[in-house]
Amino acid sequence: MTTYITERIAINPDICNGRPIIRGMRITVQTVLEFLFAGTPQEELLHQYPMLEPEDIEACQPFAIQLMEQHYVIQNIKNVA
């Protein structure tokens, strides 16, 4: 079952191991962000993934920022040698 977090970003445990995806497709938010952070122009990303819409790409950055606003606690991590 697909659950929409925003209008364009969803999670479905059966698609991409439950990672946030674009509109139920098998394109993760992480994939889009990795391309953008690597310097790929939006036009190139739209060319490589023709099913994406500009609004899909634009939805990824605010979503990532929203995730980073969460509070995280790291508990007793042991150094692994």
C-alpha positions as CSV (number, residue, x, y, z in Angstrom):
1,M,0.0,0.0,0.0
2,T,1.4,3.4,-1.0
3,T,1.2,6.2,1.6
4,Y,1.7,9.7,0.3
5,I,3.8,11.9,2.6
6,T,3.5,14.9,0.3
7,E,1.6,15.4,-2.9
8,R,4.6,14.0,-4.9
9,I,6.5,11.8,-2.4
10,A,5.3,8.5,-1.2
11,I,6.4,5.4,0.7
12,N,5.4,1.8,-0.2
13,P,7.1,-1.0,1.7
14,D,7.0,-3.1,-1.5
15,I,8.8,-0.5,-3.7
16,C,12.5,0.3,-3.3
17,N,12.6,-1.3,0.2
18,G,10.3,1.3,1.6
19,R,12.5,4.3,0.8
20,P,10.7,7.5,-0.1
21,I,9.8,7.5,-3.8
22,I,8.4,9.9,-6.4
23,R,4.6,9.4,-7.0
24,G,4.7,5.6,-6.6
25,M,7.3,5.1,-9.2
26,R,10.6,3.2,-8.7
27,I,12.6,6.4,-8.5
28,T,13.7,7.3,-5.0
29,V,14.1,10.7,-3.6
30,Q,17.6,9.8,-2.7
31,T,18.4,9.1,-6.4
32,V,17.1,12.5,-7.5
33,L,19.0,14.3,-4.7
34,E,22.2,12.4,-5.5
35,F,22.0,13.5,-9.2
36,L,21.3,17.1,-8.1
37,F,24.1,17.2,-5.6
38,A,26.5,15.8,-8.2
39,G,25.7,18.8,-10.3
40,T,23.4,17.2,-12.9
41,P,21.2,19.9,-14.3
42,Q,17.4,19.4,-13.9
43,E,16.9,19.3,-17.6
44,E,19.4,16.3,-17.9
45,L,17.6,14.5,-15.0
46,L,14.3,15.0,-16.8
47,H,15.8,13.7,-20.0
48,Q,17.2,10.6,-18.3
49,Y,14.0,10.0,-16.4
50,P,11.2,11.2,-18.8
51,M,8.4,10.1,-16.4
52,L,9.6,12.7,-13.9
53,E,8.1,16.1,-13.9
54,P,9.9,19.3,-12.8
55,E,7.6,19.5,-9.7
56,D,8.8,16.0,-8.7
57,I,12.4,17.2,-8.6
58,E,11.4,20.4,-6.8
59,A,9.6,18.5,-4.1
60,C,12.7,16.5,-3.1
61,Q,14.8,19.3,-1.6
62,P,12.1,20.6,0.9
63,F,11.4,16.9,1.8
64,A,15.0,16.3,2.7
65,I,15.1,19.5,4.7
66,Q,12.0,18.4,6.6
67,L,13.7,15.1,7.4
68,M,16.7,16.9,8.8
69,E,14.5,18.9,11.1
70,Q,13.8,15.7,13.1
71,H,15.7,15.1,16.3
72,Y,18.0,12.1,16.2
73,V,19.7,10.3,19.1
74,I,22.8,8.2,18.7
75,Q,23.0,5.7,21.5
76,N,26.3,4.2,22.7
77,I,28.0,3.4,19.4
78,K,31.0,1.2,19.9
79,N,34.1,1.6,17.7
80,V,34.5,-1.4,15.4
81,A,38.1,-2.2,14.8
